[in-house]
């Protein structure tokens, strides 16, 4: 029978930041737990709460899209 690990948090679990609009930005909350599928421990947290997703989309259209179009295969 498999062991069930509940509510185990790694001591080095970090709150991850998102790279949006050309800079690293943390969410405003701790966010959702990202869980190790092997042992069920929390390895990090991630949140998009409070991030300006509209500005991120604008940056992607204005900066990322032209650069991607320059690439050839």
VOVEX-540112 format. One record per residue: residue number from 1; residue in three letters; x, y, z of N, C-alpha, C in turn. Coordinates in steps of 0.2 Angstrom, whole numbers, plus 5000, padded with zeros to 4 digits. Atoms other than C-alpha are relative to their C-alpha. Example, Ala and Ser with C-alpha at 12.3 -4.5 7.8 and 13.67 -1.06 7.14 Angstrom:
BEGIN
<node><nr>1</nr><rest>ALA</rest><n_X>5004</n_X><n_Y>4994</n_Y><n_Z>5000</n_Z><ca_X>5062</ca_X><ca_Y>4978</ca_Y><ca_Z>5039</ca_Z><c_X>5004</c_X><c_Y>5006</c_Y><c_Z>5000</c_Z></node>
<node><nr>2</nr><rest>SER</rest><n_X>4996</n_X><n_Y>4994</n_Y><n_Z>4999</n_Z><ca_X>5068</ca_X><ca_Y>4995</ca_Y><ca_Z>5036</ca_Z><c_X>4996</c_X><c_Y>5005</c_Y><c_Z>5003</c_Z></node>
% end
This chain:
BEGIN
<node><nr>1</nr><rest>UNK</rest><n_X>5004</n_X><n_Y>4994</n_Y><n_Z>5000</n_Z><ca_X>5000</ca_X><ca_Y>5000</ca_Y><ca_Z>5000</ca_Z><c_X>5004</c_X><c_Y>5006</c_Y><c_Z>5000</c_Z></node>
<node><nr>2</nr><rest>UNK</rest><n_X>4996</n_X><n_Y>4994</n_Y><n_Z>5001</n_Z><ca_X>5007</ca_X><ca_Y>5017</ca_Y><ca_Z>4995</ca_Z><c_X>4999</c_X><c_Y>5005</c_Y><c_Z>5007</c_Z></node>
<node><nr>3</nr><rest>UNK</rest><n_X>5001</n_X><n_Y>4995</n_Y><n_Z>4994</n_Z><ca_X>5010</ca_X><ca_Y>5030</ca_Y><ca_Z>5009</ca_Z><c_X>4997</c_X><c_Y>5007</c_Y><c_Z>4997</c_Z></node>
<node><nr>4</nr><rest>UNK</rest><n_X>5003</n_X><n_Y>4994</n_Y><n_Z>5002</n_Z><ca_X>5000</ca_X><ca_Y>5046</ca_Y><ca_Z>5008</ca_Z><c_X>5003</c_X><c_Y>5006</c_Y><c_Z>5004</c_Z></node>
<node><nr>5</nr><rest>UNK</rest><n_X>4997</n_X><n_Y>4995</n_Y><n_Z>4996</n_Z><ca_X>5009</ca_X><ca_Y>5062</ca_Y><ca_Z>5012</ca_Z><c_X>4996</c_X><c_Y>5006</c_Y><c_Z>4999</c_Z></node>
<node><nr>6</nr><rest>UNK</rest><n_X>5004</n_X><n_Y>4994</n_Y><n_Z>5000</n_Z><ca_X>4998</ca_X><ca_Y>5077</ca_Y><ca_Z>5017</ca_Z><c_X>5003</c_X><c_Y>5006</c_Y><c_Z>5003</c_Z></node>
<node><nr>7</nr><rest>UNK</rest><n_X>4998</n_X><n_Y>4994</n_Y><n_Z>4997</n_Z><ca_X>5002</ca_X><ca_Y>5095</ca_Y><ca_Z>5020</ca_Z><c_X>5008</c_X><c_Y>5000</c_Y><c_Z>5001</c_Z></node>
<node><nr>8</nr><rest>UNK</rest><n_X>4993</n_X><n_Y>5000</n_Y><n_Z>4999</n_Z><ca_X>5021</ca_X><ca_Y>5092</ca_Y><ca_Z>5018</ca_Z><c_X>5003</c_X><c_Y>5006</c_Y><c_Z>4996</c_Z></node>
<node><nr>9</nr><rest>UNK</rest><n_X>4997</n_X><n_Y>4995</n_Y><n_Z>5003</n_Z><ca_X>5030</ca_X><ca_Y>5108</ca_Y><ca_Z>5014</ca_Z><c_X>5007</c_X><c_Y>5000</c_Y><c_Z>5000</c_Z></node>
<node><nr>10</nr><rest>UNK</rest><n_X>4993</n_X><n_Y>5000</n_Y><n_Z>5000</n_Z><ca_X>5048</ca_X><ca_Y>5108</ca_Y><ca_Z>5009</ca_Z><c_X>5002</c_X><c_Y>5007</c_Y><c_Z>5003</c_Z></node>
<node><nr>11</nr><rest>UNK</rest><n_X>4998</n_X><n_Y>4994</n_Y><n_Z>4996</n_Z><ca_X>5058</ca_X><ca_Y>5120</ca_Y><ca_Z>5020</ca_Z><c_X>5003</c_X><c_Y>5005</c_Y><c_Z>4995</c_Z></node>
<node><nr>12</nr><rest>UNK</rest><n_X>4997</n_X><n_Y>4995</n_Y><n_Z>5005</n_Z><ca_X>5065</ca_X><ca_Y>5129</ca_Y><ca_Z>5004</ca_Z><c_X>4995</c_X><c_Y>5002</c_Y><c_Z>4995</c_Z></node>
<node><nr>13</nr><rest>UNK</rest><n_X>5005</n_X><n_Y>4998</n_Y><n_Z>5004</n_Z><ca_X>5048</ca_X><ca_Y>5131</ca_Y><ca_Z>4996</ca_Z><c_X>5000</c_X><c_Y>5008</c_Y><c_Z>4998</c_Z></node>
<node><nr>14</nr><rest>UNK</rest><n_X>5000</n_X><n_Y>4993</n_Y><n_Z>5002</n_Z><ca_X>5048</ca_X><ca_Y>5148</ca_Y><ca_Z>4986</ca_Z><c_X>4994</c_X><c_Y>5002</c_Y><c_Z>4997</c_Z></node>
<node><nr>15</nr><rest>UNK</rest><n_X>5006</n_X><n_Y>4997</n_Y><n_Z>5004</n_Z><ca_X>5035</ca_X><ca_Y>5160</ca_Y><ca_Z>4980</ca_Z><c_X>5003</c_X><c_Y>5002</c_Y><c_Z>4993</c_Z></node>
<node><nr>16</nr><rest>UNK</rest><n_X>4997</n_X><n_Y>4999</n_Y><n_Z>5007</n_Z><ca_X>5039</ca_X><ca_Y>5160</ca_Y><ca_Z>4961</ca_Z><c_X>4997</c_X><c_Y>5007</c_Y><c_Z>4997</c_Z></node>
<node><nr>17</nr><rest>UNK</rest><n_X>5001</n_X><n_Y>4994</n_Y><n_Z>5003</n_Z><ca_X>5039</ca_X><ca_Y>5176</ca_Y><ca_Z>4951</ca_Z><c_X>4998</c_X><c_Y>4999</c_Y><c_Z>4993</c_Z></node>
<node><nr>18</nr><rest>UNK</rest><n_X>5002</n_X><n_Y>5001</n_Y><n_Z>5007</n_Z><ca_X>5032</ca_X><ca_Y>5178</ca_Y><ca_Z>4933</ca_Z><c_X>5004</c_X><c_Y>5006</c_Y><c_Z>4996</c_Z></node>
<node><nr>19</nr><rest>UNK</rest><n_X>4997</n_X><n_Y>4995</n_Y><n_Z>5005</n_Z><ca_X>5042</ca_X><ca_Y>5187</ca_Y><ca_Z>4919</ca_Z><c_X>4995</c_X><c_Y>5003</c_Y><c_Z>4996</c_Z></node>
<node><nr>20</nr><rest>UNK</rest><n_X>5006</n_X><n_Y>4997</n_Y><n_Z>5004</n_Z><ca_X>5029</ca_X><ca_Y>5199</ca_Y><ca_Z>4912</ca_Z><c_X>5003</c_X><c_Y>5007</c_Y><c_Z>4999</c_Z></node>
<node><nr>21</nr><rest>UNK</rest><n_X>4998</n_X><n_Y>4993</n_Y><n_Z>5002</n_Z><ca_X>5032</ca_X><ca_Y>5215</ca_Y><ca_Z>4903</ca_Z><c_X>5007</c_X><c_Y>5002</c_Y><c_Z>5000</c_Z></node>
<node><nr>22</nr><rest>UNK</rest><n_X>4993</n_X><n_Y>4999</n_Y><n_Z>5000</n_Z><ca_X>5051</ca_X><ca_Y>5213</ca_Y><ca_Z>4902</ca_Z><c_X>5003</c_X><c_Y>5000</c_Y><c_Z>5007</c_Z></node>
<node><nr>23</nr><rest>UNK</rest><n_X>4997</n_X><n_Y>5000</n_Y><n_Z>4993</n_Z><ca_X>5053</ca_X><ca_Y>5211</ca_Y><ca_Z>4921</ca_Z><c_X>4997</c_X><c_Y>4994</c_Y><c_Z>5005</c_Z></node>
<node><nr>24</nr><rest>UNK</rest><n_X>5003</n_X><n_Y>5005</n_Y><n_Z>4996</n_Z><ca_X>5051</ca_X><ca_Y>5198</ca_Y><ca_Z>4935</ca_Z><c_X>4995</c_X><c_Y>5004</c_Y><c_Z>5005</c_Z></node>
<node><nr>25</nr><rest>UNK</rest><n_X>5005</n_X><n_Y>4997</n_Y><n_Z>4995</n_Z><ca_X>5036</ca_X><ca_Y>5202</ca_Y><ca_Z>4946</ca_Z><c_X>4996</c_X><c_Y>4994</c_Y><c_Z>5004</c_Z></node>
<node><nr>26</nr><rest>UNK</rest><n_X>5004</n_X><n_Y>5004</n_Y><n_Z>4996</n_Z><ca_X>5028</ca_X><ca_Y>5193</ca_Y><ca_Z>4961</ca_Z><c_X>4993</c_X><c_Y>5001</c_Y><c_Z>5000</c_Z></node>
<node><nr>27</nr><rest>UNK</rest><n_X>5007</n_X><n_Y>4999</n_Y><n_Z>4999</n_Z><ca_X>5010</ca_X><ca_Y>5190</ca_Y><ca_Z>4963</ca_Z><c_X>4999</c_X><c_Y>5003</c_Y><c_Z>5007</c_Z></node>
<node><nr>28</nr><rest>UNK</rest><n_X>5002</n_X><n_Y>4996</n_Y><n_Z>4993</n_Z><ca_X>5001</ca_X><ca_Y>5199</ca_Y><ca_Z>4978</ca_Z><c_X>4999</c_X><c_Y>4995</c_Y><c_Z>5005</c_Z></node>
<node><nr>29</nr><rest>UNK</rest><n_X>5002</n_X><n_Y>5005</n_Y><n_Z>4995</n_Z><ca_X>4997</ca_X><ca_Y>5182</ca_Y><ca_Z>4987</ca_Z><c_X>5005</c_X><c_Y>4995</c_Y><c_Z>4999</c_Z></node>
<node><nr>30</nr><rest>UNK</rest><n_X>4995</n_X><n_Y>5006</n_Y><n_Z>5000</n_Z><ca_X>5007</ca_X><ca_Y>5166</ca_Y><ca_Z>4991</ca_Z><c_X>4998</c_X><c_Y>4996</c_Y><c_Z>4994</c_Z></node>
<node><nr>31</nr><rest>UNK</rest><n_X>5002</n_X><n_Y>5003</n_Y><n_Z>5006</n_Z><ca_X>4996</ca_X><ca_Y>5158</ca_Y><ca_Z>4978</ca_Z><c_X>4999</c_X><c_Y>4992</c_Y><c_Z>5001</c_Z></node>
<node><nr>32</nr><rest>UNK</rest><n_X>5001</n_X><n_Y>5007</n_Y><n_Z>5000</n_Z><ca_X>4994</ca_X><ca_Y>5140</ca_Y><ca_Z>4973</ca_Z><c_X>5006</c_X><c_Y>4996</c_Y><c_Z>5001</c_Z></node>
<node><nr>33</nr><rest>UNK</rest><n_X>4994</n_X><n_Y>5005</n_Y><n_Z>4998</n_Z><ca_X>5005</ca_X><ca_Y>5126</ca_Y><ca_Z>4980</ca_Z><c_X>5001</c_X><c_Y>4996</c_Y><c_Z>4994</c_Z></node>
<node><nr>34</nr><rest>UNK</rest><n_X>4998</n_X><n_Y>5005</n_Y><n_Z>5005</n_Z><ca_X>5015</ca_X><ca_Y>5117</ca_Y><ca_Z>4967</ca_Z><c_X>5003</c_X><c_Y>4994</c_Y><c_Z>5003</c_Z></node>
<node><nr>35</nr><rest>UNK</rest><n_X>4998</n_X><n_Y>5006</n_Y><n_Z>4996</n_Z><ca_X>5017</ca_X><ca_Y>5099</ca_Y><ca_Z>4972</ca_Z><c_X>5004</c_X><c_Y>4995</c_Y><c_Z>4997</c_Z></node>
<node><nr>36</nr><rest>UNK</rest><n_X>4996</n_X><n_Y>5005</n_Y><n_Z>5003</n_Z><ca_X>5030</ca_X><ca_Y>5086</ca_Y><ca_Z>4969</ca_Z><c_X>4996</c_X><c_Y>4994</c_Y><c_Z>4999</c_Z></node>
<node><nr>37</nr><rest>UNK</rest><n_X>5004</n_X><n_Y>5006</n_Y><n_Z>5001</n_Z><ca_X>5021</ca_X><ca_Y>5072</ca_Y><ca_Z>4961</ca_Z><c_X>5002</c_X><c_Y>4993</c_Y><c_Z>5003</c_Z></node>
<node><nr>38</nr><rest>UNK</rest><n_X>4998</n_X><n_Y>5006</n_Y><n_Z>4997</n_Z><ca_X>5032</ca_X><ca_Y>5059</ca_Y><ca_Z>4969</ca_Z><c_X>4998</c_X><c_Y>4999</c_Y><c_Z>5007</c_Z></node>
<node><nr>39</nr><rest>UNK</rest><n_X>5001</n_X><n_Y>5000</n_Y><n_Z>4993</n_Z><ca_X>5030</ca_X><ca_Y>5063</ca_Y><ca_Z>4987</ca_Z><c_X>4995</c_X><c_Y>5004</c_Y><c_Z>5003</c_Z></node>
<node><nr>40</nr><rest>UNK</rest><n_X>5005</n_X><n_Y>4995</n_Y><n_Z>4998</n_Z><ca_X>5017</ca_X><ca_Y>5076</ca_Y><ca_Z>4988</ca_Z><c_X>5002</c_X><c_Y>5006</c_Y><c_Z>5004</c_Z></node>
<node><nr>41</nr><rest>UNK</rest><n_X>4998</n_X><n_Y>4994</n_Y><n_Z>4996</n_Z><ca_X>5027</ca_X><ca_Y>5089</ca_Y><ca_Z>4996</ca_Z><c_X>5000</c_X><c_Y>5006</c_Y><c_Z>4996</c_Z></node>
<node><nr>42</nr><rest>UNK</rest><n_X>5001</n_X><n_Y>4994</n_Y><n_Z>5004</n_Z><ca_X>5025</ca_X><ca_Y>5107</ca_Y><ca_Z>4991</ca_Z><c_X>5007</c_X><c_Y>5003</c_Y><c_Z>4999</c_Z></node>
<node><nr>43</nr><rest>UNK</rest><n_X>4994</n_X><n_Y>4998</n_Y><n_Z>5002</n_Z><ca_X>5040</ca_X><ca_Y>5113</ca_Y><ca_Z>4982</ca_Z><c_X>5001</c_X><c_Y>5008</c_Y><c_Z>4998</c_Z></node>
<node><nr>44</nr><rest>UNK</rest><n_X>5000</n_X><n_Y>4993</n_Y><n_Z>5002</n_Z><ca_X>5035</ca_X><ca_Y>5131</ca_Y><ca_Z>4977</ca_Z><c_X>4992</c_X><c_Y>5002</c_Y><c_Z>5000</c_Z></node>
<node><nr>45</nr><rest>UNK</rest><n_X>5006</n_X><n_Y>4997</n_Y><n_Z>5001</n_Z><ca_X>5020</ca_X><ca_Y>5143</ca_Y><ca_Z>4976</ca_Z><c_X>5000</c_X><c_Y>5005</c_Y><c_Z>4994</c_Z></node>
<node><nr>46</nr><rest>UNK</rest><n_X>5000</n_X><n_Y>4995</n_Y><n_Z>5006</n_Z><ca_X>5014</ca_X><ca_Y>5153</ca_Y><ca_Z>4961</ca_Z><c_X>4993</c_X><c_Y>5004</c_Y><c_Z>5000</c_Z></node>
<node><nr>47</nr><rest>UNK</rest><n_X>5006</n_X><n_Y>4996</n_Y><n_Z>5001</n_Z><ca_X>5001</ca_X><ca_Y>5167</ca_Y><ca_Z>4959</ca_Z><c_X>5000</c_X><c_Y>5005</c_Y><c_Z>4995</c_Z></node>
<node><nr>48</nr><rest>UNK</rest><n_X>5001</n_X><n_Y>4995</n_Y><n_Z>5005</n_Z><ca_X>4995</ca_X><ca_Y>5178</ca_Y><ca_Z>4946</ca_Z><c_X>4996</c_X><c_Y>5006</c_Y><c_Z>5002</c_Z></node>
<node><nr>49</nr><rest>UNK</rest><n_X>5004</n_X><n_Y>4995</n_Y><n_Z>4997</n_Z><ca_X>4985</ca_X><ca_Y>5189</ca_Y><ca_Z>4958</ca_Z><c_X>5003</c_X><c_Y>5006</c_Y><c_Z>5000</c_Z></node>
<node><nr>50</nr><rest>UNK</rest><n_X>4997</n_X><n_Y>4994</n_Y><n_Z>5000</n_Z><ca_X>4988</ca_X><ca_Y>5207</ca_Y><ca_Z>4956</ca_Z><c_X>5005</c_X><c_Y>5002</c_Y><c_Z>4994</c_Z></node>
<node><nr>51</nr><rest>UNK</rest><n_X>4995</n_X><n_Y>4999</n_Y><n_Z>5006</n_Z><ca_X>4999</ca_X><ca_Y>5205</ca_Y><ca_Z>4940</ca_Z><c_X>4996</c_X><c_Y>5003</c_Y><c_Z>4994</c_Z></node>
<node><nr>52</nr><rest>UNK</rest><n_X>5004</n_X><n_Y>4996</n_Y><n_Z>5006</n_Z><ca_X>4994</ca_X><ca_Y>5217</ca_Y><ca_Z>4925</ca_Z><c_X>5001</c_X><c_Y>4995</c_Y><c_Z>4994</c_Z></node>
<node><nr>53</nr><rest>UNK</rest><n_X>5000</n_X><n_Y>5005</n_Y><n_Z>5006</n_Z><ca_X>4990</ca_X><ca_Y>5203</ca_Y><ca_Z>4912</ca_Z><c_X>4999</c_X><c_Y>5004</c_Y><c_Z>4994</c_Z></node>
<node><nr>54</nr><rest>UNK</rest><n_X>5001</n_X><n_Y>4996</n_Y><n_Z>5006</n_Z><ca_X>4985</ca_X><ca_Y>5217</ca_Y><ca_Z>4900</ca_Z><c_X>5006</c_X><c_Y>5003</c_Y><c_Z>4998</c_Z></node>
<node><nr>55</nr><rest>UNK</rest><n_X>4993</n_X><n_Y>4997</n_Y><n_Z>5002</n_Z><ca_X>5002</ca_X><ca_Y>5225</ca_Y><ca_Z>4900</ca_Z><c_X>5004</c_X><c_Y>4995</c_Y><c_Z>4998</c_Z></node>
<node><nr>56</nr><rest>UNK</rest><n_X>4996</n_X><n_Y>5005</n_Y><n_Z>5003</n_Z><ca_X>5010</ca_X><ca_Y>5208</ca_Y><ca_Z>4898</ca_Z><c_X>4998</c_X><c_Y>4998</c_Y><c_Z>4993</c_Z></node>
<node><nr>57</nr><rest>UNK</rest><n_X>5003</n_X><n_Y>5001</n_Y><n_Z>5006</n_Z><ca_X>4999</ca_X><ca_Y>5205</ca_Y><ca_Z>4883</ca_Z><c_X>5003</c_X><c_Y>5005</c_Y><c_Z>4995</c_Z></node>
<node><nr>58</nr><rest>UNK</rest><n_X>4997</n_X><n_Y>4994</n_Y><n_Z>5004</n_Z><ca_X>5004</ca_X><ca_Y>5222</ca_Y><ca_Z>4876</ca_Z><c_X>5007</c_X><c_Y>4999</c_Y><c_Z>4998</c_Z></node>
<node><nr>59</nr><rest>UNK</rest><n_X>4993</n_X><n_Y>5001</n_Y><n_Z>5001</n_Z><ca_X>5022</ca_X><ca_Y>5219</ca_Y><ca_Z>4879</ca_Z><c_X>5002</c_X><c_Y>4994</c_Y><c_Z>4995</c_Z></node>
<node><nr>60</nr><rest>UNK</rest><n_X>4999</n_X><n_Y>5006</n_Y><n_Z>5004</n_Z><ca_X>5021</ca_X><ca_Y>5202</ca_Y><ca_Z>4870</ca_Z><c_X>4998</c_X><c_Y>5002</c_Y><c_Z>4993</c_Z></node>
<node><nr>61</nr><rest>UNK</rest><n_X>5001</n_X><n_Y>4998</n_Y><n_Z>5007</n_Z><ca_X>5013</ca_X><ca_Y>5210</ca_Y><ca_Z>4855</ca_Z><c_X>5005</c_X><c_Y>5005</c_Y><c_Z>4997</c_Z></node>
<node><nr>62</nr><rest>UNK</rest><n_X>4996</n_X><n_Y>4995</n_Y><n_Z>5002</n_Z><ca_X>5024</ca_X><ca_Y>5225</ca_Y><ca_Z>4854</ca_Z><c_X>5008</c_X><c_Y>4998</c_Y><c_Z>5000</c_Z></node>
<node><nr>63</nr><rest>UNK</rest><n_X>4993</n_X><n_Y>5002</n_Y><n_Z>4999</n_Z><ca_X>5041</ca_X><ca_Y>5217</ca_Y><ca_Z>4859</ca_Z><c_X>5001</c_X><c_Y>4993</c_Y><c_Z>4997</c_Z></node>
<node><nr>64</nr><rest>UNK</rest><n_X>4998</n_X><n_Y>5007</n_Y><n_Z>5001</n_Z><ca_X>5040</ca_X><ca_Y>5198</ca_Y><ca_Z>4858</ca_Z><c_X>4998</c_X><c_Y>4998</c_Y><c_Z>4993</c_Z></node>
<node><nr>65</nr><rest>UNK</rest><n_X>5003</n_X><n_Y>5002</n_Y><n_Z>5006</n_Z><ca_X>5029</ca_X><ca_Y>5196</ca_Y><ca_Z>4842</ca_Z><c_X>5005</c_X><c_Y>5002</c_Y><c_Z>4994</c_Z></node>
<node><nr>66</nr><rest>UNK</rest><n_X>4995</n_X><n_Y>4998</n_Y><n_Z>5006</n_Z><ca_X>5041</ca_X><ca_Y>5206</ca_Y><ca_Z>4830</ca_Z><c_X>5006</c_X><c_Y>4996</c_Y><c_Z>5000</c_Z></node>
<node><nr>67</nr><rest>UNK</rest><n_X>4994</n_X><n_Y>5004</n_Y><n_Z>4999</n_Z><ca_X>5056</ca_X><ca_Y>5197</ca_Y><ca_Z>4837</ca_Z><c_X>4999</c_X><c_Y>4993</c_Y><c_Z>4998</c_Z></node>
<node><nr>68</nr><rest>UNK</rest><n_X>5001</n_X><n_Y>5007</n_Y><n_Z>5002</n_Z><ca_X>5048</ca_X><ca_Y>5180</ca_Y><ca_Z>4834</ca_Z><c_X>4999</c_X><c_Y>4999</c_Y><c_Z>4993</c_Z></node>
<node><nr>69</nr><rest>UNK</rest><n_X>5001</n_X><n_Y>5000</n_Y><n_Z>5008</n_Z><ca_X>5043</ca_X><ca_Y>5185</ca_Y><ca_Z>4816</ca_Z><c_X>5007</c_X><c_Y>5000</c_Y><c_Z>4997</c_Z></node>
<node><nr>70</nr><rest>UNK</rest><n_X>4993</n_X><n_Y>4999</n_Y><n_Z>5003</n_Z><ca_X>5062</ca_X><ca_Y>5188</ca_Y><ca_Z>4813</ca_Z><c_X>5003</c_X><c_Y>4993</c_Y><c_Z>4999</c_Z></node>
<node><nr>71</nr><rest>UNK</rest><n_X>4997</n_X><n_Y>5006</n_Y><n_Z>5000</n_Z><ca_X>5066</ca_X><ca_Y>5170</ca_Y><ca_Z>4816</ca_Z><c_X>4998</c_X><c_Y>4996</c_Y><c_Z>4994</c_Z></node>
<node><nr>72</nr><rest>UNK</rest><n_X>5001</n_X><n_Y>5005</n_Y><n_Z>5006</n_Z><ca_X>5067</ca_X><ca_Y>5157</ca_Y><ca_Z>4802</ca_Z><c_X>5001</c_X><c_Y>4993</c_Y><c_Z>5002</c_Z></node>
<node><nr>73</nr><rest>UNK</rest><n_X>4999</n_X><n_Y>5007</n_Y><n_Z>4999</n_Z><ca_X>5066</ca_X><ca_Y>5138</ca_Y><ca_Z>4802</ca_Z><c_X>5004</c_X><c_Y>4997</c_Y><c_Z>4995</c_Z></node>
% end
